[in-house]
């Protein structure tokens, strides 16, 4: 992901926070084909994912609290299963 700048990542995060969850510009292929998905692997564990439907761009970010526009219908089942498994394998869980 070295070709993607911090500014481009920040734009995606701010877009999701503002409720813009579809047709976001992909920082890799520049198409407006990025959508937001969420996971909720535990009661206080949320992640937001940005997935491009045109190229291989995929990025996830941990969230300190429930995202403002989180909804059950935006949970990606495969990413949810991955995050649940990852959380179970964590050697040093948060206090």
Residue pairs with C-beta under 8 A, 6 or more apart in sequence:
1 59
3 28
4 27
4 28
4 57
5 27
8 27
9 27
9 59
11 25
11 27
12 24
12 27
12 34
12 50
12 59
13 48
13 61
15 21
15 24
15 36
16 36
16 48
16 50
16 67
16 69
17 67
17 68
17 69
19 68
19 69
21 35
21 36
21 69
21 74
22 35
22 36
23 32
23 33
23 34
23 35
24 32
24 34
24 35
24 36
24 50
25 31
25 32
25 34
26 32
26 33
26 34
26 52
26 54
26 55
26 57
27 57
28 52
28 55
28 56
28 57
29 52
29 54
29 55
29 57
31 52
31 54
31 55
33 52
33 53
33 54
33 55
34 50
34 51
34 52
34 53
34 57
35 50
35 51
35 53
36 48
36 49
36 50
36 69
36 74
37 48
37 49
37 51
37 74
37 75
37 76
37 79
38 46
38 47
38 48
38 49
38 67
38 70
38 71
38 74
38 75
38 76
39 45
39 46
39 47
39 49
39 75
39 76
39 79
39 80
39 82
39 83
40 46
40 66
40 70
40 75
40 80
41 47
41 80
41 83
41 84
41 86
41 87
42 84
42 87
45 62
45 83
45 87
46 62
46 63
46 65
46 66
46 67
46 70
47 60
47 61
47 62
47 63
47 79
47 83
48 60
48 61
48 63
48 67
49 58
49 59
49 60
49 61
49 76
49 79
50 57
50 58
50 59
50 60
51 57
51 58
51 76
52 58
60 79
